[in-house]
Amino acid sequence: MSDTERYRVDGALTKDEVPALWRTTRGWRTDGGPACIDLADVEQADASGVALLLEWAAWARERGQTVRFDHVPEGLRTIAALSQVDELLGLKEAPTE
């Protein structure tokens, strides 16, 4: 996957950092964004981070595309699940038997 198809987020996805990251990526809404967002280097996240993922996913849907979130930290998965948006973000795991 090329660098234009993958975007790597590092550091924190919290209320203090999300506004700047939103401003940096807002062009994705009209110009198109990456097919994959790699969250392996996210060290801290809160509900603001989930809101940003929802925004990125909505922008992709507006263009008839999808975005995949890779290496989602467990804390971010938990917030998404508790907010009942994990399935919308493609984070819901299939039940195990």
C-alpha positions in Angstrom: 0.0 0.0 0.0 1.4 3.4 -1.0 1.9 6.3 1.4 -1.1 8.1 -0.3 -3.3 5.1 0.5 -2.1 4.8 4.2 -2.0 7.5 6.8 -0.2 6.9 10.1 -1.4 8.6 13.3 0.9 8.8 16.2 0.8 10.3 19.7 -2.6 11.1 21.2 -6.1 11.2 19.8 -7.6 13.3 22.6 -9.6 16.5 23.0 -6.3 18.5 23.0 -4.9 17.0 19.8 -7.9 16.2 17.7 -8.8 19.7 16.5 -5.3 20.2 15.0 -5.4 16.8 13.3 -8.9 17.5 12.0 -7.6 20.8 10.5 -4.7 18.9 8.9 -6.9 16.3 7.3 -10.1 18.3 6.5 -9.1 18.3 2.8 -9.9 14.6 2.7 -13.5 15.5 2.7 -13.3 16.9 -0.8 -10.0 15.7 -2.2 -10.2 12.1 -0.9 -8.4 10.5 1.9 -6.4 7.4 2.4 -7.9 3.9 2.1 -6.3 2.9 5.4 -5.5 4.8 8.6 -2.9 3.1 10.8 -3.3 3.7 14.5 -0.4 1.6 15.8 1.4 4.5 17.2 -1.5 6.1 19.1 -0.5 6.2 22.7 -3.6 7.7 24.2 -7.2 8.3 23.0 -10.6 9.5 24.3 -14.0 10.0 22.9 -12.7 12.9 20.7 -10.5 10.4 18.9 -13.6 8.2 18.2 -15.4 11.2 16.9 -12.6 12.0 14.5 -12.6 8.4 13.2 -16.3 8.7 12.6 -15.7 12.0 10.7 -13.1 10.4 8.5 -15.4 7.4 7.8 -18.2 9.7 6.9 -16.0 11.7 4.5 -15.1 8.4 2.8 -18.8 7.4 2.6 -19.7 10.7 1.0 -17.3 9.9 -1.8 -18.6 6.3 -2.1 -15.5 4.9 -0.6 -14.5 3.2 2.7 -11.6 3.7 5.0 -10.1 0.9 7.1 -8.6 1.5 10.6 -5.6 -0.8 11.3 -4.0 -1.5 14.7 -6.7 0.2 16.7 -5.6 0.5 20.4 -7.8 -1.5 22.8 -8.8 1.7 24.7 -10.1 3.2 21.4 -12.0 0.0 20.6 -13.6 0.0 24.0 -14.8 3.6 23.7 -16.2 2.8 20.2 -18.0 -0.3 21.6 -19.4 1.6 24.6 -20.6 4.3 22.2 -22.1 1.6 20.0 -20.2 2.9 16.9 -17.7 0.0 16.6 -19.6 -1.6 13.8 -20.0 1.7 12.0 -16.2 2.0 12.1 -15.6 -1.6 11.1 -14.1 -2.4 14.5 -16.7 -4.9 15.7 -15.2 -8.3 16.0 -17.1 -11.4 15.0 -18.4 -13.3 18.0 -16.3 -16.3 18.9 -17.8 -19.6 19.8 
